[in-house]
């Protein structure tokens, strides 16, 4: 190939390459101009009313258990026990079903304990003045503290447990003395608290005329501290159907004696209040604190009369007591400051509240 032809081909290739470069530069320039125009003429677009930003996804922290929530477990008790316990109501409407009392002789216990400050009236060597065992110690403590406060040592126990037959003889004697058809001083046989062994009468010697006045008013003012109440208080005669008897003491337990005394309630009023207002399914139970800072919770559970056993909800881990009412069920007393020493022999289960009211009738009262 001649030199002339080679130079010609080189010239053509250079021209072609230069043209390709110019075309490429033009395309890039045009693209940049278009992008610039779009950017300058663009506007910010607002959020649509039909769209909401999604909520940020966050991990939920585990919830702590509510330590203040009371967990209940079930406790089974014989349904017939509704006729026994510290809070049984015995009056002209509710008969006492005697039996199963754990009775002790007051004088014999005094001898065993070496106590000579007070004594009881024994009718004979075989007919001793008796009382329920658990009542003896608080009764003795109350009398000793009375002595410490007054230095009076003339207290005599002249009424404790009575058999139905003995109660009948007292009732008949009172009718004979007064000429009345019905007594307001002596309960009918079968309807006397004395038949339960939970009550006792005190008097003084040598006059045998205790009225709870003067220095003896100490008993009226302080008996609740030992678990006792004046069973037939002044001003409640239309409810109790018994005249005022300052000498008649009834054991109901410290929590209940405290509440009844501070709120001026006789036993009929107290039982009726708990049954109708503070049953287990109620919005709240009766809760109070005594003079010593002890906290209590009280509620009522209807007896399952169709079964030999009634299931009672009780708080887990707390000391509790169950008493029959002698009416229609049980009253549970929870000692909120005290842990349970033994758990119920039943399988624990969470008990859910039911807002339904009990179907039982309230305590019969006549005013």
C-alpha positions as CSV (number, residue, x, y, z in Angstrom):
1,X,0.0,0.0,0.0
2,X,1.3,3.4,-0.9
3,X,2.2,5.9,1.8
4,X,-0.5,8.2,0.5
5,X,-3.2,5.7,1.1
6,X,-2.0,5.0,4.7
7,X,-2.1,8.7,5.6
8,X,-5.6,8.9,4.2
9,X,-6.9,6.0,6.3
10,X,-5.4,7.5,9.5
11,X,-7.0,10.8,8.8
12,X,-10.4,9.1,8.4
13,X,-10.0,7.2,11.7
14,X,-9.1,10.4,13.6
15,X,-12.0,12.3,12.2
16,X,-14.4,9.4,13.2
17,X,-13.0,9.2,16.7
18,X,-13.3,13.0,17.2
19,X,-16.9,12.9,16.0
20,X,-17.8,10.1,18.5
21,X,-16.2,12.2,21.3
22,X,-18.2,15.3,20.4
23,X,-21.5,13.3,20.3
24,X,-20.8,11.8,23.7
25,X,-20.1,15.1,25.3
26,X,-23.3,16.6,23.8
27,X,-25.4,13.8,25.3
28,X,-23.9,14.2,28.7
29,X,-24.4,18.0,28.6
30,X,-28.0,17.5,27.6
31,X,-28.7,15.1,30.4
32,X,-27.2,17.5,33.0
33,X,-29.4,20.3,31.7
34,X,-32.5,18.1,32.0
35,X,-31.7,17.0,35.5
36,X,-31.0,20.6,36.5
37,X,-34.4,21.7,35.1
38,X,-36.2,19.0,37.0
39,X,-34.5,19.9,40.3
40,X,-35.2,23.6,39.9
41,X,-38.9,23.1,39.1
42,X,-39.7,20.4,41.6
43,X,-41.9,21.1,44.8
44,X,-42.2,19.3,48.1
45,X,-45.2,17.0,48.2
46,X,-47.2,17.0,51.6
47,X,-48.6,14.0,53.4
48,X,-51.9,12.7,52.1
49,X,-54.9,12.8,54.4
50,X,-55.4,9.1,53.5
51,X,-52.1,8.0,54.8
52,X,-50.5,8.0,58.2
53,X,-46.9,7.3,59.1
54,X,-46.7,3.9,60.6
55,X,-46.0,3.8,64.4
56,X,-42.5,2.8,65.2
57,X,-42.2,-0.8,66.3
58,X,-40.9,-1.0,69.9
59,X,-40.4,-4.0,72.1
60,X,-42.8,-4.3,75.0
61,X,-41.1,-4.6,78.4
62,X,-42.3,-7.5,80.5
63,X,-44.9,-6.5,83.1
64,X,-44.1,-7.0,86.8
65,X,-46.6,-9.1,88.8
66,X,-49.0,-7.0,91.0
67,X,-47.7,-7.8,94.5
68,X,-50.7,-6.1,96.1
69,X,-53.3,-8.4,94.4
70,X,-54.7,-10.9,96.8
71,X,-54.7,-14.5,95.6
72,X,-57.3,-16.8,97.2
73,X,-57.2,-20.5,97.6
74,X,-60.0,-22.8,98.6
75,X,-60.5,-24.2,102.1
76,X,-63.1,-27.0,102.7
77,X,-65.0,-27.0,105.9
78,X,-68.0,-29.2,107.0
79,X,-71.2,-27.3,106.3
80,X,-72.6,-28.2,109.7
81,X,-69.9,-26.1,111.3
82,X,-71.9,-23.1,110.5
83,X,-73.6,-23.8,113.8
84,X,-70.3,-23.5,115.7
85,X,-67.7,-20.8,116.3
86,X,-66.9,-17.6,118.2
87,X,-69.4,-15.6,116.2
88,X,-72.5,-17.8,116.3
89,X,-75.7,-15.8,116.9
90,X,-77.9,-17.2,119.6
91,X,-81.1,-15.4,120.4
92,X,-84.9,-15.8,120.3
93,X,-84.8,-16.4,116.6
94,X,-81.8,-18.6,116.3
95,X,-81.5,-21.7,118.4
96,X,-78.2,-23.1,119.6
97,X,-77.5,-26.6,118.5
98,X,-75.6,-27.9,121.5
99,X,-72.7,-30.4,121.4
100,X,-69.0,-30.5,120.7
101,X,-68.1,-27.8,123.3
102,X,-64.7,-28.1,124.8
103,X,-65.7,-27.3,128.3
104,X,-63.4,-26.8,131.4
105,X,-64.2,-26.2,135.1
106,X,-63.3,-22.6,136.0
107,X,-62.3,-23.5,139.6
108,X,-60.3,-26.6,138.5
109,X,-58.4,-24.5,136.0
110,X,-57.7,-21.9,138.7
111,X,-56.2,-24.6,140.9
112,X,-54.1,-25.9,138.0
113,X,-52.8,-22.4,137.3
114,X,-52.4,-21.4,140.9
115,X,-54.9,-18.6,140.7
116,X,-56.8,-17.5,143.8
117,X,-57.8,-13.9,142.8
118,X,-61.3,-15.0,141.6
119,X,-63.5,-18.1,141.7
120,X,-66.7,-19.5,140.3
121,X,-69.9,-20.7,141.9
122,X,-70.0,-24.5,141.8
123,X,-73.4,-25.9,142.6
124,X,-72.0,-29.2,143.9
125,X,-69.0,-31.4,143.7
126,X,-70.3,-32.9,140.5
127,X,-72.0,-29.8,139.1
128,X,-69.1,-27.5,138.3
129,X,-69.2,-24.0,136.7
130,X,-68.0,-24.7,133.2
131,X,-66.8,-22.5,130.3
132,X,-65.3,-23.2,126.8
133,X,-61.6,-23.8,127.2
134,X,-60.5,-21.0,124.9
135,X,-62.5,-18.4,126.9
136,X,-60.9,-19.2,130.2
137,X,-57.5,-17.5,129.6
138,X,-58.8,-14.2,128.3
139,X,-61.4,-14.1,131.1
140,X,-58.7,-14.6,133.7
141,X,-56.4,-12.1,132.1
142,X,-59.2,-9.5,132.1
143,X,-60.0,-10.0,135.8
144,X,-56.3,-9.8,136.8
145,X,-55.8,-6.6,134.8
146,X,-58.9,-5.2,136.5
147,X,-57.3,-5.9,139.9
148,X,-54.1,-4.2,138.8
149,X,-56.1,-1.1,137.8
150,X,-58.4,-1.0,140.9
151,X,-57.0,-3.3,143.6
152,X,-60.5,-4.8,143.9
153,X,-60.5,-8.6,144.4
154,X,-64.2,-9.4,145.0
155,X,-65.1,-10.7,141.5
156,X,-67.2,-13.9,141.4
157,X,-68.2,-15.9,138.3
158,X,-71.8,-17.0,138.8
159,X,-72.9,-17.8,135.3
160,X,-71.1,-19.9,132.7
161,X,-72.2,-22.9,130.6
162,X,-75.7,-24.1,131.2
163,X,-77.4,-27.3,130.0
164,X,-80.8,-26.9,128.2
165,X,-82.5,-28.5,131.2
166,X,-81.0,-26.0,133.6
167,X,-81.9,-23.1,131.3
168,X,-85.5,-24.2,131.2
169,X,-85.6,-24.3,135.0
170,X,-84.3,-20.7,135.2
171,X,-86.8,-19.6,132.6
172,X,-89.7,-21.2,134.5
173,X,-88.6,-19.7,137.8
174,X,-88.5,-16.2,136.2
175,X,-92.0,-16.5,134.8
176,X,-93.2,-17.6,138.3
177,X,-91.5,-14.6,139.9
178,X,-92.7,-12.0,137.5
179,X,-96.1,-13.4,136.6
180,X,-95.3,-12.7,132.9
181,X,-96.0,-14.9,130.0
182,X,-92.6,-14.3,128.4
183,X,-89.3,-13.3,130.1
184,X,-87.1,-10.4,129.1
185,X,-84.5,-11.4,131.6
186,X,-84.0,-15.1,130.9
187,X,-83.7,-16.7,127.4
188,X,-85.8,-19.7,126.5
189,X,-84.2,-23.1,126.8
190,X,-82.3,-23.8,123.5
191,X,-82.0,-20.1,122.8
192,X,-79.5,-19.0,125.5
193,X,-75.9,-18.1,124.9
194,X,-75.0,-19.8,128.1
195,X,-75.7,-23.1,126.4
196,X,-72.8,-22.4,124.0
197,X,-70.2,-22.0,126.8
198,X,-69.0,-18.7,125.2
199,X,-70.7,-16.4,127.8
200,X,-70.3,-15.8,131.5
201,X,-71.8,-13.6,134.2
202,X,-69.8,-11.8,136.9
203,X,-70.9,-10.3,140.2
204,X,-69.3,-9.1,143.3
205,X,-69.4,-10.4,146.9
206,X,-70.6,-9.9,149.5
207,X,-73.4,-7.8,148.0
208,X,-73.9,-9.8,144.8
209,X,-75.2,-6.7,143.0
210,X,-73.0,-6.0,140.0
211,X,-74.1,-3.0,137.9
212,X,-70.9,-2.2,136.1
213,X,-70.7,1.2,137.7
214,X,-68.0,3.2,139.4
215,X,-64.7,1.4,139.3
216,X,-66.4,-1.7,137.8
217,X,-67.1,0.3,134.7
218,X,-63.5,-0.7,133.8
219,X,-64.9,-4.0,132.6
220,X,-67.4,-2.3,130.2
221,X,-64.7,0.0,128.9
222,X,-61.9,-2.5,128.5
223,X,-63.5,-6.0,127.9
224,X,-63.1,-5.7,124.1
225,X,-59.3,-5.8,124.5
226,X,-59.7,-9.4,125.6
227,X,-62.3,-10.4,123.0
228,X,-65.4,-9.8,125.0
229,X,-68.5,-7.6,124.5
230,X,-71.4,-6.7,126.7
231,X,-73.8,-8.9,124.9
232,X,-77.0,-7.1,125.9
233,X,-76.0,-3.4,125.8
234,X,-78.0,-0.5,127.0
235,X,-80.2,1.0,124.2
236,X,-80.3,-2.2,122.1
237,X,-83.2,-3.9,124.0
238,X,-85.5,-3.7,121.0
239,X,-83.0,-5.7,118.9
240,X,-81.6,-8.2,121.5
241,X,-85.0,-8.7,123.2
242,X,-83.1,-8.8,126.5
243,X,-82.9,-6.0,129.0
244,X,-79.5,-4.3,129.6
245,X,-77.1,-6.7,131.4
246,X,-73.8,-5.2,132.2
247,X,-72.7,-8.4,133.9
248,X,-73.2,-10.6,130.9
249,X,-70.0,-11.0,128.8
250,X,-69.8,-12.8,125.5
251,X,-66.6,-14.0,123.8
252,X,-66.4,-13.1,120.0
253,X,-62.7,-12.7,119.5
254,X,-60.5,-9.5,119.7
255,X,-61.0,-8.2,116.1
256,X,-64.8,-8.3,116.3
257,X,-65.1,-7.1,119.9
258,X,-63.0,-4.1,118.9
259,X,-65.1,-3.2,115.9
260,X,-68.4,-3.8,117.7
261,X,-67.4,-1.7,120.7
262,X,-66.0,1.2,118.6
263,X,-69.0,1.3,116.4
264,X,-71.7,0.7,119.1
265,X,-73.0,-2.5,117.5
266,X,-74.7,-5.4,119.3
267,X,-74.0,-8.9,117.9
268,X,-77.2,-8.9,115.9
269,X,-76.3,-5.7,114.1
270,X,-72.7,-6.8,113.5
271,X,-73.6,-10.2,112.0
272,X,-76.3,-8.6,109.8
273,X,-73.9,-6.0,108.5
274,X,-71.2,-8.5,107.5
275,X,-73.7,-10.9,105.9
276,X,-75.4,-8.2,103.8
277,X,-72.6,-5.8,103.0
278,X,-69.3,-7.7,103.2
279,X,-70.0,-11.1,101.6
280,X,-67.1,-12.5,99.6
281,X,-68.3,-11.4,96.2
282,X,-68.9,-7.8,97.3
283,X,-66.8,-4.9,95.9
284,X,-65.0,-4.6,99.2
285,X,-64.6,-6.5,102.4
286,X,-64.7,-5.1,105.9
287,X,-61.2,-3.8,106.7
288,X,-60.1,-2.0,109.8
289,X,-57.1,-1.4,112.1
290,X,-57.3,-1.8,115.9
291,X,-55.7,0.3,118.6
292,X,-52.4,-1.7,118.4
293,X,-52.1,-1.3,114.6
294,X,-53.3,-4.8,113.8
295,X,-55.0,-5.0,110.4
296,X,-58.0,-7.2,109.8
297,X,-60.2,-8.2,106.9
298,X,-63.6,-9.7,107.4
299,X,-66.1,-11.2,104.9
300,X,-69.0,-13.6,104.7
301,X,-69.4,-16.9,102.7
302,X,-72.7,-18.5,102.2
303,X,-72.9,-22.1,103.3
304,X,-73.5,-24.8,100.7
305,X,-76.5,-26.5,102.3
306,X,-76.8,-28.9,99.4
307,X,-73.5,-30.4,100.3
308,X,-71.8,-31.8,103.4
309,X,-68.8,-29.5,102.6
310,X,-68.6,-25.8,102.0
311,X,-65.7,-24.4,100.0
312,X,-64.5,-21.2,101.4
313,X,-62.0,-18.8,99.6
314,X,-59.2,-17.7,101.9
315,X,-56.1,-15.5,101.1
316,X,-52.9,-17.4,100.4
317,X,-50.2,-17.1,103.0
318,X,-52.2,-15.2,105.7
319,X,-53.5,-16.3,109.1
320,X,-57.2,-16.7,109.0
321,X,-60.1,-17.9,111.2
322,X,-63.5,-19.2,110.1
323,X,-66.6,-19.1,112.3
324,X,-70.1,-20.2,111.7
325,X,-72.8,-17.6,112.2
326,X,-75.6,-20.1,113.3
327,X,-77.6,-18.4,110.6
328,X,-76.6,-19.1,106.9
329,X,-72.9,-19.4,106.5
330,X,-69.4,-18.5,107.7
331,X,-67.5,-15.4,108.6
332,X,-63.8,-15.3,107.6
333,X,-61.4,-13.2,109.7
334,X,-58.0,-12.5,108.1
335,X,-55.1,-11.3,110.2
336,X,-53.4,-9.2,107.5
337,X,-50.2,-8.6,109.6
338,X,-49.7,-12.3,110.3
339,X,-48.5,-15.0,108.0
340,X,-50.2,-18.4,108.0
341,X,-48.5,-21.1,110.1
342,X,-50.1,-23.8,108.1
343,X,-51.7,-23.9,104.7
344,X,-55.2,-25.4,104.0
345,X,-55.0,-29.1,103.0
346,X,-56.5,-28.4,99.6
347,X,-55.2,-27.8,96.1
348,X,-54.7,-24.0,95.7
349,X,-56.6,-22.4,92.9
350,X,-57.2,-18.8,91.9
351,X,-60.8,-17.7,92.8
352,X,-62.4,-15.1,90.6
353,X,-64.8,-12.6,92.0
354,X,-68.5,-12.8,91.2
355,X,-70.5,-9.7,91.5
356,X,-73.7,-11.6,92.3
357,X,-75.2,-11.0,95.8
358,X,-75.9,-13.8,98.2
359,X,-79.3,-15.4,98.1
360,X,-79.5,-15.6,101.9
361,X,-81.8,-13.5,104.1
362,X,-80.3,-11.1,106.5
363,X,-80.4,-11.6,110.3
364,X,-83.9,-11.1,111.6
365,X,-84.1,-7.9,113.7
366,X,-87.1,-6.2,115.3
367,X,-86.8,-2.6,116.3
